[in-house]
Amino acid sequence: MSERVARRRAETRRRIVDVAMRLFVERGYDNVTVADITEAADVAKGTFFTHFPSKSDIFRYVGSEAVDAMAAAATGEGTARERITAALDAAARWHVEHQDLGRQMLLVRSFNFAKDLGSDNQRRFSGIVMDLLAEGVASGEFRSDLAVADAALLIQGTYYLSVITWLSTPEDRPLNDRMDAALDVLFRGIQ
């Protein structure tokens, strides 16, 4: 594929995503059809399905942006705890920047929770946290008897519950403050 074709393909994909996100926020996810998206993005239905197998796959694509930010933050300097916190803070910043969209994603994902647990984004999220926890165990930062997979699940749950609570009551306190306080309690239990 030539560079020009690849660039146009990426631009079309981005346009579909941007239009879909705008429509989801304006109308609500359930009130937007693929036809609405293709009409507003000025693309054919076939073009939509070339990029996304279904409407819900747009959320998976957008969610990957948060996981990408998380992965980048996890590779920085610091202890395992500091890097886990930095990774979750990066993902939280994405949620703050996309708060209205986050509400729509939350509504849709709550009905597809079991399916989302096996998604690529969830596996990447879990892998990042488990790798950092394993590093923390190896360095002596975390307890040697730590069940890494179980601790990762607790951290993921803490993160998602912090986001859900914040989306419900954003004026209560900033997402990062809420999440950092919960993580502090959790980290005390595994050190």
Secondary structure as a PSIPRED ss2 file (coil, helix, strand):
# PSIPRED VFORMAT (PSIPRED V4.0)

   1 M C   1.000  0.000  0.000
   2 S C   1.000  0.000  0.000
   3 E H   0.000  1.000  0.000
   4 R H   0.000  1.000  0.000
   5 V H   0.000  1.000  0.000
   6 A H   0.000  1.000  0.000
   7 R H   0.000  1.000  0.000
   8 R H   0.000  1.000  0.000
   9 R H   0.000  1.000  0.000
  10 A H   0.000  1.000  0.000
  11 E H   0.000  1.000  0.000
  12 T H   0.000  1.000  0.000
  13 R H   0.000  1.000  0.000
  14 R H   0.000  1.000  0.000
  15 R H   0.000  1.000  0.000
  16 I H   0.000  1.000  0.000
  17 V H   0.000  1.000  0.000
  18 D H   0.000  1.000  0.000
  19 V H   0.000  1.000  0.000
  20 A H   0.000  1.000  0.000
  21 M H   0.000  1.000  0.000
  22 R H   0.000  1.000  0.000
  23 L H   0.000  1.000  0.000
  24 F H   0.000  1.000  0.000
  25 V H   0.000  1.000  0.000
  26 E H   0.000  1.000  0.000
  27 R H   0.000  1.000  0.000
  28 G C   1.000  0.000  0.000
  29 Y H   0.000  1.000  0.000
  30 D H   0.000  1.000  0.000
  31 N H   0.000  1.000  0.000
  32 V C   1.000  0.000  0.000
  33 T C   1.000  0.000  0.000
  34 V H   0.000  1.000  0.000
  35 A H   0.000  1.000  0.000
  36 D H   0.000  1.000  0.000
  37 I H   0.000  1.000  0.000
  38 T H   0.000  1.000  0.000
  39 E H   0.000  1.000  0.000
  40 A H   0.000  1.000  0.000
  41 A H   0.000  1.000  0.000
  42 D C   1.000  0.000  0.000
  43 V C   1.000  0.000  0.000
  44 A C   1.000  0.000  0.000
  45 K H   0.000  1.000  0.000
  46 G H   0.000  1.000  0.000
  47 T H   0.000  1.000  0.000
  48 F H   0.000  1.000  0.000
  49 F H   0.000  1.000  0.000
  50 T H   0.000  1.000  0.000
  51 H H   0.000  1.000  0.000
  52 F C   1.000  0.000  0.000
  53 P C   1.000  0.000  0.000
  54 S C   1.000  0.000  0.000
  55 K C   1.000  0.000  0.000
  56 S H   0.000  1.000  0.000
  57 D H   0.000  1.000  0.000
  58 I H   0.000  1.000  0.000
  59 F H   0.000  1.000  0.000
  60 R H   0.000  1.000  0.000
  61 Y H   0.000  1.000  0.000
  62 V H   0.000  1.000  0.000
  63 G H   0.000  1.000  0.000
  64 S H   0.000  1.000  0.000
  65 E H   0.000  1.000  0.000
  66 A H   0.000  1.000  0.000
  67 V H   0.000  1.000  0.000
  68 D H   0.000  1.000  0.000
  69 A H   0.000  1.000  0.000
  70 M H   0.000  1.000  0.000
  71 A H   0.000  1.000  0.000
  72 A H   0.000  1.000  0.000
  73 A H   0.000  1.000  0.000
  74 A H   0.000  1.000  0.000
  75 T C   1.000  0.000  0.000
  76 G C   1.000  0.000  0.000
  77 E C   1.000  0.000  0.000
  78 G C   1.000  0.000  0.000
  79 T C   1.000  0.000  0.000
  80 A H   0.000  1.000  0.000
  81 R H   0.000  1.000  0.000
  82 E H   0.000  1.000  0.000
  83 R H   0.000  1.000  0.000
  84 I H   0.000  1.000  0.000
  85 T H   0.000  1.000  0.000
  86 A H   0.000  1.000  0.000
  87 A H   0.000  1.000  0.000
  88 L H   0.000  1.000  0.000
  89 D H   0.000  1.000  0.000
  90 A H   0.000  1.000  0.000
  91 A H   0.000  1.000  0.000
  92 A H   0.000  1.000  0.000
  93 R H   0.000  1.000  0.000
  94 W H   0.000  1.000  0.000
  95 H H   0.000  1.000  0.000
  96 V H   0.000  1.000  0.000
  97 E H   0.000  1.000  0.000
  98 H C   1.000  0.000  0.000
  99 Q H   0.000  1.000  0.000
 100 D H   0.000  1.000  0.000
 101 L H   0.000  1.000  0.000
 102 G H   0.000  1.000  0.000
 103 R H   0.000  1.000  0.000
 104 Q H   0.000  1.000  0.000
 105 M H   0.000  1.000  0.000
 106 L H   0.000  1.000  0.000
 107 L H   0.000  1.000  0.000
 108 V H   0.000  1.000  0.000
 109 R H   0.000  1.000  0.000
 110 S H   0.000  1.000  0.000
 111 F H   0.000  1.000  0.000
 112 N C   1.000  0.000  0.000
 113 F H   0.000  1.000  0.000
 114 A H   0.000  1.000  0.000
 115 K H   0.000  1.000  0.000
 116 D H   0.000  1.000  0.000
 117 L H   0.000  1.000  0.000
 118 G C   1.000  0.000  0.000
 119 S C   1.000  0.000  0.000
 120 D H   0.000  1.000  0.000
 121 N H   0.000  1.000  0.000
 122 Q H   0.000  1.000  0.000
 123 R H   0.000  1.000  0.000
 124 R H   0.000  1.000  0.000
 125 F H   0.000  1.000  0.000
 126 S H   0.000  1.000  0.000
 127 G H   0.000  1.000  0.000
 128 I H   0.000  1.000  0.000
 129 V H   0.000  1.000  0.000
 130 M H   0.000  1.000  0.000
 131 D H   0.000  1.000  0.000
 132 L H   0.000  1.000  0.000
 133 L H   0.000  1.000  0.000
 134 A H   0.000  1.000  0.000
 135 E H   0.000  1.000  0.000
 136 G H   0.000  1.000  0.000
 137 V H   0.000  1.000  0.000
 138 A H   0.000  1.000  0.000
 139 S H   0.000  1.000  0.000
 140 G C   1.000  0.000  0.000
 141 E C   1.000  0.000  0.000
 142 F C   1.000  0.000  0.000
 143 R C   1.000  0.000  0.000
 144 S C   1.000  0.000  0.000
 145 D C   1.000  0.000  0.000
 146 L C   1.000  0.000  0.000
 147 A C   1.000  0.000  0.000
 148 V H   0.000  1.000  0.000
 149 A H   0.000  1.000  0.000
 150 D H   0.000  1.000  0.000
 151 A H   0.000  1.000  0.000
 152 A H   0.000  1.000  0.000
 153 L H   0.000  1.000  0.000
 154 L H   0.000  1.000  0.000
 155 I H   0.000  1.000  0.000
 156 Q H   0.000  1.000  0.000
 157 G H   0.000  1.000  0.000
 158 T H   0.000  1.000  0.000
 159 Y H   0.000  1.000  0.000
 160 Y H   0.000  1.000  0.000
 161 L H   0.000  1.000  0.000
 162 S H   0.000  1.000  0.000
 163 V H   0.000  1.000  0.000
 164 I H   0.000  1.000  0.000
 165 T H   0.000  1.000  0.000
 166 W H   0.000  1.000  0.000
 167 L H   0.000  1.000  0.000
 168 S H   0.000  1.000  0.000
 169 T C   1.000  0.000  0.000
 170 P C   1.000  0.000  0.000
 171 E C   1.000  0.000  0.000
 172 D C   1.000  0.000  0.000
 173 R C   1.000  0.000  0.000
 174 P C   1.000  0.000  0.000
 175 L H   0.000  1.000  0.000
 176 N H   0.000  1.000  0.000
 177 D H   0.000  1.000  0.000
 178 R H   0.000  1.000  0.000
 179 M H   0.000  1.000  0.000
 180 D H   0.000  1.000  0.000
 181 A H   0.000  1.000  0.000
 182 A H   0.000  1.000  0.000
 183 L H   0.000  1.000  0.000
 184 D H   0.000  1.000  0.000
 185 V H   0.000  1.000  0.000
 186 L H   0.000  1.000  0.000
 187 F H   0.000  1.000  0.000
 188 R H   0.000  1.000  0.000
 189 G H   0.000  1.000  0.000
 190 I H   0.000  1.000  0.000
 191 Q C   1.000  0.000  0.000
